[in-house]
Amino acid sequence: MNEKEFITAWVSKLSGDNFKNFPADFLTSSSVYEFELPAKSILIGNEFFGAYEIITIDGQSVLQADSYSKAKYFVYSNRNKDRKILIPNDNKELNECVAAYEEYLDEIIKRIDKSFKMEFPESKTEDAAINDIFRSLNINRY
């Protein structure tokens, strides 16, 4: 197996139902409100006076988030380009949801890293492989 095949295998392994959906699989509260996102990829832009700009990949401003955690919540929710997302009314719940998802992502990164080092013990490109896998699946980790 070469590195390209390794990446393809991990993309297949994590595709579809094998990957938890954010926020649905991490949201525990029923006290939520609905928000509509653009059907474009978004990312966190600059901070302006404590608010974080959410922008499309072509630089168009979409909205302002009042905390970094909420900005991450929007970006993580946009992975599947779902237009309507549910957002917890309670900021503590939102923070816990984001933290649980990031813990989940970190565990995946550790599994990929371990697998890569076993498959390619002499290689030092595991970070690039992990980035390629995440990019292929439209996964962001802030």
C-alpha positions as CSV (number, residue, x, y, z in Angstrom):
1,M,0.0,0.0,0.0
2,N,1.3,3.5,-0.9
3,E,0.3,6.7,0.8
4,K,-2.4,7.6,-1.8
5,E,-4.0,4.2,-1.2
6,F,-3.8,4.7,2.5
7,I,-5.6,8.1,2.2
8,T,-8.3,6.6,-0.1
9,A,-8.8,3.7,2.4
10,W,-9.3,6.1,5.3
11,V,-11.6,8.3,3.3
12,S,-13.8,5.3,2.5
13,K,-13.6,4.1,6.1
14,L,-14.9,7.5,7.4
15,S,-17.4,8.2,4.7
16,G,-21.2,8.0,5.1
17,D,-22.6,6.4,8.3
18,N,-19.1,5.7,9.7
19,F,-18.6,9.3,10.6
20,K,-20.7,11.1,13.3
21,N,-22.8,14.0,12.1
22,F,-22.4,17.4,13.8
23,P,-24.4,18.7,15.5
24,A,-27.0,16.0,15.5
25,D,-24.9,13.3,17.1
26,F,-23.5,15.6,19.7
27,L,-26.6,17.8,20.6
28,T,-28.3,16.7,23.8
29,S,-30.6,19.6,24.4
30,S,-34.1,20.0,23.0
31,S,-34.0,23.7,23.7
32,V,-32.7,24.9,20.3
33,Y,-33.4,27.4,17.6
34,E,-33.1,26.9,13.8
35,F,-30.6,28.9,11.8
36,E,-30.1,28.8,8.0
37,L,-26.6,28.7,6.6
38,P,-25.6,29.3,2.9
39,A,-25.1,26.1,0.9
40,K,-21.4,27.0,0.5
41,S,-18.3,26.1,2.4
42,I,-17.7,28.5,5.2
43,L,-14.8,29.2,7.5
44,I,-13.8,31.5,10.4
45,G,-12.5,34.9,9.3
46,N,-11.2,37.7,11.5
47,E,-12.2,38.8,14.9
48,F,-13.7,42.3,15.2
49,F,-14.3,43.6,18.7
50,G,-15.0,40.1,20.2
51,A,-17.2,38.9,17.3
52,Y,-15.9,36.4,14.8
53,E,-16.7,36.8,11.1
54,I,-17.9,33.7,9.3
55,I,-17.0,33.9,5.6
56,T,-17.4,31.8,2.5
57,I,-14.2,30.4,0.9
58,D,-14.3,33.2,-1.6
59,G,-14.3,35.8,1.2
60,Q,-17.9,36.8,1.2
61,S,-19.1,37.7,4.8
62,V,-22.0,35.5,5.9
63,L,-22.5,36.3,9.6
64,Q,-20.9,37.3,12.9
65,A,-20.6,34.9,15.8
66,D,-20.4,36.4,19.3
67,S,-17.9,33.8,20.5
68,Y,-15.1,31.6,19.0
69,S,-17.0,28.5,20.1
70,K,-20.1,29.6,18.3
71,A,-18.1,30.4,15.2
72,K,-16.7,26.8,15.3
73,Y,-20.2,25.5,15.8
74,F,-21.3,27.1,12.5
75,V,-18.3,25.9,10.5
76,Y,-18.6,22.3,11.9
77,S,-22.3,22.3,11.2
78,N,-21.7,23.3,7.6
79,R,-19.7,20.1,6.8
80,N,-22.6,18.5,4.9
81,K,-23.9,21.8,3.5
82,D,-27.1,21.4,5.5
83,R,-28.8,24.7,5.1
84,K,-30.9,24.5,8.3
85,I,-29.0,23.7,11.5
86,L,-30.1,23.5,15.2
87,I,-28.3,25.7,17.7
88,P,-28.6,25.2,21.4
89,N,-30.1,28.2,23.3
90,D,-27.7,27.7,26.2
91,N,-24.1,28.7,25.5
92,K,-22.9,26.0,27.9
93,E,-24.6,23.4,25.9
94,L,-23.1,24.8,22.7
95,N,-19.6,24.8,24.2
96,E,-20.0,21.2,25.4
97,C,-21.3,20.1,21.9
98,V,-18.3,21.7,20.2
99,A,-15.9,20.2,22.8
100,A,-17.3,16.7,22.4
101,Y,-17.0,16.9,18.6
102,E,-13.4,18.2,18.8
103,E,-12.6,15.3,21.1
104,Y,-14.2,12.9,18.6
105,L,-12.1,14.4,15.8
106,D,-8.9,14.2,17.9
107,E,-9.5,10.5,18.5
108,I,-9.9,10.0,14.8
109,I,-6.6,11.9,14.2
110,K,-4.8,9.7,16.7
111,R,-6.2,6.5,15.0
112,I,-5.1,7.7,11.6
113,D,-1.7,8.8,12.9
114,K,-1.1,5.4,14.6
115,S,-2.2,3.5,11.5
116,F,0.0,5.7,9.3
117,K,3.1,5.2,11.5
118,M,2.5,1.4,11.5
119,E,2.1,1.3,7.7
120,F,4.9,3.8,6.9
121,P,7.4,3.8,9.8
122,E,10.0,5.8,7.9
123,S,7.7,8.5,6.6
124,K,7.3,11.9,8.2
125,T,4.3,12.9,6.2
126,E,1.5,11.7,8.5
127,D,0.2,15.3,9.0
128,A,-0.2,15.8,5.2
129,A,-2.0,12.5,5.0
130,I,-4.4,13.5,7.8
131,N,-5.0,16.9,6.2
132,D,-5.8,15.2,2.8
133,I,-8.2,12.8,4.5
134,F,-10.0,15.6,6.3
135,R,-10.0,17.8,3.2
136,S,-11.5,15.0,1.1
137,L,-14.3,14.6,3.7
138,N,-14.8,18.4,4.2
139,I,-13.9,18.1,7.9
140,N,-12.5,21.1,9.6
141,R,-10.7,21.1,13.0
142,Y,-10.0,24.5,14.6
